[in-house]
Amino acid sequence: MRVAVYYPWVYLRSGIERALIEIKRRSRHEIRIYTNHFDPRGTFPELDGMGVTELSRVSVERTYSAVTAAALSIVRTRLDPAEHDAVLVCCDGLGPLLTFANRRKPVVNLCFTPLRATYDEVYRDRLLARGGPARPVKRAAETVFRLVDRMAWRNFDEVICIADTVRRRVADNRLFPESKIHLAYPGVEPRLAVPEGASEPMFLLPGRIMWTKNIELAIDGFRRFLRDAPPALQRFRLHIAGMVDAKSRPYFAQLQELAGGDERIVFETVVSDERMRALYTQAWAVLAPAFNEDFGLTPVEAMAHGRPVLACNRGGLRETVLDGVTGLLVEPEPAAFAAGLRRIAQDADLARQLGAQGPARAAAFTWPRFVQTIDAVLDGAQRRSV
């Protein structure tokens, strides 16, 4: 089967771009990737050799005017139905708008999340709190988007969600019947699910540096941990590793200010896959402070490398990290995070025990299984359309 895989903007090193690579590599179908914004220099280098087709180019800015212009362009985007047998839309916001002009073939939604600014209450509340005088404009825009988005979701033949947290978000907002939603967890290479070498006194916080990752919680918690730590634990450091895109630069500056010049808090913003694997290997534990993560791939990668995870007891992190088995789930407060850091740092046996049970847990989340589920759903959608 020829499958057109669409995602509005391919320009970052995020979980969606990683999923595009794995679908292209592993699917038994003929995959062609389409986007309205392709930046091969900003995303994973593997995508540059995968024949990504850029359609009418849209901006990646998040101003109201830029997003509105992008939405209108996506609504008008039409893929040639003669060149594909099905369409797979990668959704984290505007993707469903593509369905208005592309309903002649089966359309499947691979949902990483419906637009969080509209459908994730935690995200929405935080965004509105940051809005100040612009809040009335945001509420009006949300109302209009809900109306249009609900119509777009009616065009999907099938929906696949990447986590139960996302599935509930879709169902609670009545975008698609929960009983008809498929579940496909992203994951890791099966061969990675083995313990790695000896760890160092370093807490690793991997992934994109952006405000939804709640990195300030990790910094606050780490500084509290150091303030109360005995001399033997003062050797620990916090290593924050991930890309910073243009819209996140002000947030990155805030984090640097919050770190206060402490040499034990290190930022690394240009990180290859090889370098990230080395950091996982060196880490004493891996941190996941996001306030309401949709799924969270980095905890799975940490467990695959045999490293314990300290994560917020919220969202998709609760679906992968087993509290007291492969890591610790704590409340999203600096004092609780500091206590979690202290517990893992001062008890090497506990850290080893949690880490040792990680690979078996990570083995439940693999890219082959993820792509096999997508292929099966596409097959079913295509059969029913005949």
C-alpha positions in Angstrom: 0.0 0.0 0.0 1.2 3.5 -0.8 0.8 5.7 2.3 1.2 9.5 2.4 2.4 10.4 5.9 1.8 14.1 6.8 3.1 16.3 9.6 2.8 20.1 9.2 6.3 21.0 10.2 9.4 18.8 10.2 12.1 21.0 11.7 12.9 19.8 15.2 14.5 16.9 17.0 11.3 15.8 18.8 9.5 12.5 19.3 7.3 13.1 16.3 10.3 13.5 13.9 11.8 10.3 15.5 8.6 8.5 14.8 8.6 9.6 11.2 12.0 8.0 10.8 10.9 4.8 12.3 7.7 4.6 10.3 9.7 5.2 7.1 12.3 2.6 8.0 10.1 -0.2 9.4 6.7 0.0 7.7 5.9 -2.8 5.2 4.0 -0.1 3.2 5.5 2.3 0.7 5.9 5.5 2.8 6.2 9.0 1.5 6.5 11.9 4.0 4.8 15.3 3.3 5.1 18.5 5.3 4.5 22.2 4.9 7.9 23.1 6.5 11.0 21.1 6.2 14.3 22.1 7.8 16.9 19.3 7.3 19.5 21.3 9.3 17.3 21.5 12.4 15.9 18.0 12.5 17.4 14.6 12.6 19.9 14.1 9.7 18.3 10.8 8.7 15.2 12.6 7.5 17.2 14.5 4.8 17.8 11.2 2.9 14.2 10.0 3.2 12.7 12.0 0.3 10.6 14.4 2.4 8.3 16.4 0.2 7.7 20.0 1.2 4.3 21.4 0.1 3.3 25.1 0.3 5.7 26.4 3.0 4.2 27.8 6.3 5.8 29.6 9.2 6.7 27.8 12.4 6.2 30.9 14.5 3.5 30.7 17.2 2.0 34.2 16.8 -1.7 34.3 16.1 -1.2 35.7 12.6 1.4 33.1 11.7 -0.7 30.2 13.1 -3.8 31.4 11.4 -2.0 31.7 8.0 -0.5 28.2 8.5 -4.0 26.8 9.3 -5.5 28.3 6.2 -2.7 26.9 4.1 -3.1 23.4 5.5 -6.8 23.5 4.9 -6.2 24.2 1.2 -3.3 21.6 0.9 -4.3 18.8 -1.4 -2.3 15.6 -1.9 -2.7 13.9 -5.3 -5.0 10.9 -4.6 -3.5 9.1 -7.6 -0.2 8.9 -5.7 -1.4 7.2 -2.5 -3.9 4.6 -1.2 -4.2 6.1 2.4 -3.2 9.1 4.4 -1.6 9.0 7.9 -1.8 12.4 9.6 0.6 12.9 12.5 -1.4 15.1 14.9 -0.2 17.4 17.6 -2.4 20.4 16.7 -3.2 21.6 13.2 -2.6 18.3 11.3 -6.3 17.3 11.2 -7.0 20.4 9.0 -5.5 18.5 6.1 -8.5 16.2 6.0 -10.8 18.8 4.5 -9.2 18.5 1.1 -8.1 14.9 1.3 -11.0 12.6 1.9 -11.0 10.5 -1.3 -8.8 7.8 0.3 -8.8 6.4 3.9 -7.4 8.9 6.5 -5.9 7.7 9.8 -4.9 10.0 12.7 -1.7 9.1 14.5 -2.4 11.3 17.5 0.5 12.4 19.6 -2.0 14.8 21.2 -4.8 17.0 20.1 -3.9 20.7 20.4 -2.7 21.0 24.0 -3.5 24.7 24.2 -7.2 23.8 23.7 -7.6 20.2 25.0 -5.0 19.7 27.8 -6.5 21.5 30.8 -3.1 21.7 32.7 -1.3 23.0 29.7 -4.2 25.4 28.8 -4.3 26.8 32.3 -0.6 27.5 32.4 -0.7 29.1 28.9 -3.6 31.4 29.9 -1.7 32.3 33.1 1.2 33.4 30.9 -1.1 35.3 28.6 -1.9 38.5 30.7 -3.9 41.0 28.6 -4.0 38.6 25.6 -6.2 36.1 27.5 -9.5 37.2 25.9 -7.9 36.8 22.4 -6.7 33.3 23.3 -10.1 32.3 24.5 -11.8 33.6 21.4 -9.2 31.8 19.2 -9.8 28.6 21.2 -13.5 28.7 20.6 -13.1 29.1 16.8 -10.5 26.4 16.7 -12.6 23.9 18.6 -15.5 24.3 16.1 -13.2 23.8 13.1 -11.1 21.0 14.7 -14.2 18.9 15.7 -15.3 19.0 12.0 -11.9 17.9 10.9 -11.8 14.9 13.4 -15.1 13.6 11.9 -13.1 13.0 8.7 -10.9 10.3 10.2 -11.6 6.7 9.5 -9.3 5.5 12.4 -7.4 7.1 15.3 -4.3 5.8 16.9 -3.1 7.4 20.2 0.5 7.1 21.4 -0.5 6.8 25.1 -3.6 6.2 27.2 -3.2 9.8 28.5 -3.7 11.0 25.0 -6.5 8.6 24.4 -8.4 9.9 27.4 -7.8 13.5 26.3 -9.3 12.7 22.9 -12.3 10.9 24.4 -12.9 13.4 27.2 -13.2 16.1 24.6 -15.5 14.0 22.5 -13.2 14.2 19.4 -13.5 10.4 18.7 -15.2 7.5 20.5 -12.8 6.0 23.0 -13.9 2.4 22.2 -12.6 2.9 18.6 -9.2 4.4 19.5 -6.1 2.2 18.9 -3.1 2.5 21.2 0.5 2.4 19.9 3.3 3.3 22.3 6.5 4.7 20.7 9.7 3.2 22.0 13.3 2.2 21.6 15.4 -0.1 19.6 15.0 -3.6 21.0 18.8 -4.0 21.1 19.1 -1.0 23.4 17.2 -2.7 26.2 20.3 -3.9 28.0 22.1 -2.4 31.0 25.0 -0.1 30.2 28.3 0.7 32.0 29.1 2.3 35.4 27.3 5.5 36.3 28.7 8.8 37.5 27.3 11.2 40.1 25.3 13.0 37.5 21.6 13.6 37.1 20.6 13.8 33.4 17.7 15.7 32.1 17.5 14.9 28.3 15.2 16.2 25.6 14.0 19.4 24.1 14.5 22.5 26.2 11.1 24.1 26.2 8.6 25.4 28.8 6.3 22.4 28.7 9.2 20.2 30.0 9.1 22.2 33.3 12.9 22.2 33.6 12.8 24.9 36.3 11.3 22.2 38.7 14.5 20.1 38.2 16.8 23.1 38.7 14.9 24.2 41.8 14.8 20.7 43.2 18.5 20.1 42.5 19.5 23.3 44.2 17.5 22.4 47.3 19.1 18.9 47.2 22.5 20.5 47.2 21.6 23.0 50.0 20.7 20.1 52.3 23.1 17.5 51.0 26.0 16.2 53.1 29.5 16.7 51.7 29.6 13.2 50.1 26.6 14.2 47.9 27.9 17.7 46.9 29.8 16.0 44.0 26.5 15.5 42.1 25.8 17.6 39.1 22.8 18.3 36.9 23.3 17.9 33.2 20.5 19.3 31.0 20.9 18.2 27.4 18.7 19.0 24.4 18.0 21.4 21.5 16.7 24.9 21.9 14.6 26.1 19.0 14.1 29.8 18.3 10.8 30.2 20.3 12.4 28.6 23.4 15.4 30.9 23.6 13.8 33.3 26.2 12.9 30.3 28.3 16.4 29.0 28.0 17.7 32.3 29.2 15.4 32.1 32.2 16.7 28.7 33.1 20.3 29.9 32.9 19.5 32.7 35.2 17.7 30.3 37.6 20.9 28.1 37.6 22.7 31.1 39.1 26.1 30.3 37.5 26.4 27.1 39.6 29.1 25.1 37.8 27.3 21.9 38.9 24.4 22.8 36.5 25.5 22.2 33.0 23.6 22.9 29.7 24.4 21.2 26.5 22.3 22.3 23.5 23.9 20.5 20.5 23.6 16.8 21.2 23.9 14.0 18.6 22.3 10.6 19.1 25.7 9.2 19.9 26.4 11.9 22.5 23.0 11.3 24.1 23.6 7.6 24.4 26.9 8.4 26.1 25.1 10.7 28.6 22.6 8.0 29.4 25.4 5.6 30.1 27.1 8.1 32.4 24.0 9.1 34.3 23.3 8.1 37.9 19.6 8.8 37.2 17.5 10.4 34.6 15.0 13.2 35.4 11.5 13.8 33.8 10.0 16.9 35.4 7.4 17.7 32.7 4.1 18.9 34.2 1.7 16.8 32.1 3.7 14.8 29.5 1.7 13.2 26.7 4.0 10.1 26.8 7.6 10.9 27.3 10.2 8.9 25.4 13.3 9.8 27.5 12.2 7.7 30.5 11.9 4.7 28.3 15.4 5.4 26.8 16.7 5.8 30.4 15.2 2.4 31.4 16.6 0.8 28.3 20.1 2.0 29.4 19.6 0.5 32.9 19.1 3.9 34.6 16.5 4.8 37.3 14.0 7.6 36.5 12.8 10.3 38.8 9.6 11.7 37.2 6.5 13.8 38.0 3.5 11.7 39.0 1.5 13.2 36.1 0.4 12.3 32.6 2.0 9.7 30.4 5.0 9.4 32.7 2.8 7.2 34.9 2.3 4.8 32.0 6.0 4.0 31.6 7.8 4.6 34.9 6.8 2.0 37.6 7.0 3.7 41.0 9.4 1.9 43.3 10.3 -0.6 40.5 12.1 1.3 37.7 12.1 4.7 39.3 10.3 7.1 41.6 7.2 9.1 40.8 7.0 12.3 42.9 4.7 15.3 43.1 5.6 18.3 40.9 7.0 20.4 43.7 10.6 21.4 44.4 10.6 19.9 47.8 9.3 16.6 46.6 11.7 16.6 43.7 14.6 17.4 46.0 13.6 14.5 48.3 13.5 12.1 45.3 17.0 13.2 44.2 18.3 12.7 47.8 16.8 9.3 48.1 18.4 8.1 44.8 21.7 9.8 45.4 22.4 8.6 48.9 21.3 5.0 48.3 23.5 3.4 45.6 21.9 0.0 46.1 18.4 1.5 45.4 19.7 3.3 42.3 21.2 0.0 41.0 18.1 -2.0 41.8 15.7 0.5 40.1 18.1 0.7 37.1 18.5 -3.1 36.8 14.7 -3.5 36.3 14.5 -0.9 33.6 15.5 -2.9 30.5 12.7 -5.4 31.0 10.2 -2.6 31.3 11.7 -0.8 28.3 11.3 -3.9 26.2 7.5 -3.4 26.3 8.0 -0.2 24.3 9.7 -0.8 21.0 9.6 0.8 17.6 8.8 -2.5 15.8 5.7 -2.9 17.8 4.7 0.7 17.3 5.0 0.5 13.5 3.3 -2.9 13.4 0.2 -1.5 15.0 0.2 1.5 12.6 0.5 -0.9 9.6 -2.3 -3.1 10.9 -4.7 -0.1 11.4 -3.8 1.2 7.9 -4.6 -2.2 6.4 -8.0 -2.3 8.2 -8.9 1.2 7.0 -8.0 0.4 3.4 -10.0 -2.9 3.4 -13.1 -1.2 4.7 -12.8 1.5 2.1 -12.9 -1.0 -0.8 
